Amino acid sequence: MSTFYLADTSRFLSKLTLSKLINVGLIWTSYQVTRLRGKPTQWGTPMTISIEPTTACNLRCPECPSGLRSFTRETGNMKEDFFRKVIDELHSRLIYLIFYFQGEPYINPIFLDMVEYAHRKGIYTITSTNGHFLHPENARKTVASGLDRIIISVDGSTQEVYEQYRKEGTLDTVLEGARNLVRAKEEAKSATPHIVFQMLVVKPNEHQIEEVRQLAKEIGVDEVKLKTAQVYDYSEGNDLIPTQSKYSRYYQDKAGTWHVKNKLLNQCWKLWHACVITWDGIVVPCCFDKDAIHRLGDLREKSFTSIWKGPAYAQFRSQLLQGRDKIEICTNCTEGCKVWA
């Protein structure tokens, strides 16, 4: 059962404007028309976008191309002038902005400057971090930036368990960072950011869920969310797949083969209301295209609207409607899966 957080919800609702609501209506209507006709119809522009501040990361998580250093695409940090250009084009219809795709956002030295700019433009802002850079100064700057929500990965209550997924990470550093952030909010008498402990539930840590909840309570964190894990090699099983089915995106058939739980329908709401922009301006369809294989446009060369309404996007949407099972990034997708346990 989900918990209602009044302050955070009220803050989110305060960001809504008539133009944003009209845009949501256009997006939703065009998606329903598409489902009825079986042909792509796209009205409006995204109501949410994921921005990639950087591809760099200090950790070596086993299911992450950033942690594995396995990208085939170029790597680097997003520049502030480019970020402002994108936000200036999109802010009037953009409801919320996620500062995360691959990499650790705080590694980009201008990350919080970007957050502050989006905040001033009236956008609800979110980031996801491994929590290793929340020293007292960064904690104070985070609060001052106006960031609305911060998700801190806490995948275990002891170092031994935590490091089985968060390779080269230090749990004590993460917990101290969370304390710094709670303290900075109190000192500034600020309600933001809404602090979330996110536990990626995998087999090595599924027995520590209650302990993580207790840590969050002791520190003063606002919320704990349990996230199911995407793994790449799953057909013959994977050491990360939890034993408790409710925390897994996969199931095992009678022959012993593992499958994704969701039915792979030839439709995708994500492709109509959201997208991802990489650090260097490449527009990709969603967060499952981690290596930016499906490049739908380059914002260094074209406006976002021309890309969103352009032939490459139309072709990709058509391809999806004809058969999601033919698109590799879709075959291990959570669309239809339970992401939050």
N, C-alpha and C positions, 0 to 999 in steps of 0.2 A: 504494500500500500504506500503510495507516494504521500509525502508531507507537504502541506501548503506553507510557504514562507511569505508572509504578508509584505514585509519591507521590500524584499527582492522582487516580488511580483508587482507591487505598486510602482517600483522604479522602472521596471520593464514597460508597464502600461503607460507611464508618463512620457516615454519616448515616441509613442504612436502619434501620428498626425493624419489628417484627412488624406493627403497624397499617398502616404504609406498604406493606409487601409484600402484605398482604391486599387493600389498596385497589387495587394494581396488578393483582392477580388478578381482582378484580371488574370493573375497567375492561376488561381484555383479554377476559374471558369475555363480557361484554355486547356488545362490539364483534363478536366472532365470531358470537354469537347473532343480532345485527342483520344481518350479512352472509348468514346462512343463511335468515332469515325475510323479509328485505327490508323489515322494519319496525323503527323505532328502539326499542332497548332500552338503557337507561342505568343501570348500577350503579356505585357508587363516586363519588368526586369527583376533580378533576384531580390528576395527579401532578406537573404543572409548570404554572406560570403566568408570563406576561410582564406585568410592571408598568411603567407609563410614568411615570418620575419627572418629565418635563417634555416639552412640545412644542417648546420653544425650541432653536435651534441657531445656532452661530456661523458655519457654513459654508453654501454654496449649491450643493450637489450636484444635478446635473441630473435624476436620476430619483427624487428624494425630495421629498414634499410639504412636509416641514419646511424643507428647503433652498430650495425654490421659493416658500415662504410661501403655499402654495395651499390650506390647510385651509379647509373650510366650517364645521367644528365649532369650538367654543370652544377656546382655548389657555390654558395656564397650568402651574403647578407642583403636584404632589401634596403634600398636607399630611401631616405626620407622624402626627397623631392618627388620621386616616382610614386611613393605611397600617397602623398598629398594630392597628386594629380588624379589618381584613381578615386580617392574619397571625394574629391571635389565633383567628379562626374556622377557618383552614385549615391551620395549621402541623403538626398531628398526622398529616396524611396527605400533606403536600406534600413531595416529594423535592427538587426544585430550583426556584429562583426566578430568572428572568431580569429584570434591571433594565434593560430597554430595549424600546421599541416605536418611537416616533418621538422626535426631539429628541436633544440631548446631555445625558446624565444628570448630568454634573458641574456643569451650569448651575443645577440645583436645590441651594440651599445646604445642605439637610438630607439630601442623597442618601446620604452615608456614614453618617449616623446611622441611616437606614433599613436599610442593609446590616448594620450592627452588630446591630440588633434582630433581623433575620432569622437572622443567624449564631447569636445566643444561643438562638434557638428550634430550632436543629439542622437548618437548611435549607442545602443546597448553593447558593451564590450565584454568579451570573455577571453581568457587565455588558459592554457593547460601547460603545466610546468612539472619538471621532476623535483623541484623544490630545493636545489642545491645552491641557489644564488640569492636566497632571501635573507641576506645579512641585514643588520639594522638599517643601514643607509638605503638599501634597495627596498626594504619593507616600507620605509617612510615615503620614498619616491612612488612606490606602487599605490599607496593610499592617496597621495597628492595628485596622481595622474587621473583619477576619476574612474579607474577600472571598476566595472560593475561586478564581475564574477571571476574568481580564480580557482582552477581545479589543480590540486596538488596530488601527485601520484604517491600513494602509500600502499605498497603491495606486500604488506606483512607487518607484524608487530615486533619482530626480533630481527637483528641483522642477518642471522643465519638464513632465515626464510626470505627476507626482503631481497637479498643479493642473488638469490637463485634466478630471479627475473631481471631485476635492476642491476645488471652486471657493472661492477666498479662504482656502485652507489653506496652512500653511507646514510643509514636510516637516522642516526642521531643528528646529522646535519639538516636533514629534511624536517624533523620534528622541531628542532631549534628555530629553523626558518619560519615554520608555522607559528611558533610562539612569538617571534619577532613581529610577524604580520598582525597578530591579534593585539599585541602591545601597541603597535603603531596606530591601529584603528582607535584604540581606547584613548591614546594621547591626543589624537586629532579630533576626538569625538565624532568619528565618521562611521556611517553604517556600511560603507563600501571599502573593499570588495567583499561580496558574499563568498565566504571561504568554504570550499568543498574538498574533503578527502575522497579521492577516487581510488578504489581498490579494484585492480584488474584481477578477477578471481581465476586462478589457475590451480592445478593439482597441488603444487608445493605449498600454497598458502591458504587453501580453502578452509583449513581448520582454525585459522586465526581471525576470522571475520569479526567475531564479538570483541576480541582484543583490540582490533583496529577501531571499532566503534567506541570502545572505552577510552582509548588514547585521544580520539577526537573530542570526546566530552571533557576530559581532563584539561586539554589545551584551550578549549573554548571555540573550536571550529563549528561553523554554522550547520554543516550537513555532511553526511557520508553517503556516497553512491557506490554501488557494486556494479561493476561492468563485466560483461562476458567478453572473452578473449577471441580474437581472430587468429588462427594459426594457418600456416601455409601448407605444410605437408600433413594432411589429416586422414587420408583414405585408409591407411594402414594403422591408424592410431598415432597419438602424439603425447609425449610425456607431460605436456602442459594442459591437456584436456581434463577438466575436473571430473571427479567421480560422481558428484552430485549433478544430476541432469539439469536442474533448474539454473545452474551457473554455466551451462555449456551451449554453444551455438551448433553443436554437432550431435548426431546420434549414430549408434552402431546397429547395423542390420543383423539378421540371423546368421548370415555368412561371415560376419566379423568385419565387414567393410564399414567405414565411417562416411557419413554424408552431412552436408549442411542441412539444418532443420527446415529452413524456409522453402516454400514452393517458388521456383524461379519463374515468376509471371513476366510476361512481356510488357512491363510497364514500370515506371520509376518516378515517383513524386520528386525525388531529389534533383533530377535532371531538369525540372521545370522551375524550382524555386530557389536553387542554390548552385554554387560552383566554388572552385578553388583557384586562387591566383598564386603562382609560385614566386619565390623571392625575386626572380628576374623577369616577371611579367607574363609568363605563359599561362593561359587559361586552360584548365583541365576540368573534366566533368564532375569529379567528386573526389573524396578523400581516399578512395580505394586505388586511385591511379597514382600510387606513391612515386613512381619513377617518371611521371609525366609522359607516358607513352602516347596517349590520345591528346594531341596538342590541337586545340580548337581555335587558337589565335594567339597573337603576340601583342600585348598592350604597348610595346615600344614602337609598334608600327601602325596600329589601328585603335580606334576608340572601343570602349567596352561594348557599347550598344551595337556597333557594327559587327562585332564578333558574336554577341549573343543572338542576334537576328540573322547571322550570316550563313552561308552554305555549308560550312564544316559542321556547325552545330546542328543544322537541319538534317544533314546526312547521318550524324551520329544518333540523333533521336529516332530517325527512321529505322536505322539498323537495330536499335534496341527494341523497337516495337515489333520488328520482324522476328527477333530471336535473341533474347539476352544470353542464352547458353552459348552463343557464338562469340560473345565478347568476354575475353579472359577475366578482366577485372570484375565482371558481374557474377561469375560462377562461384565466388567465395564472398558474396556480398551479404550485408545484414538486412537489406530491404525485405521486410517480412519476418525477420528474426527478432528475438527479444534481446536487445542490447543491454538494457538495465535490468538487473535481477531484483 
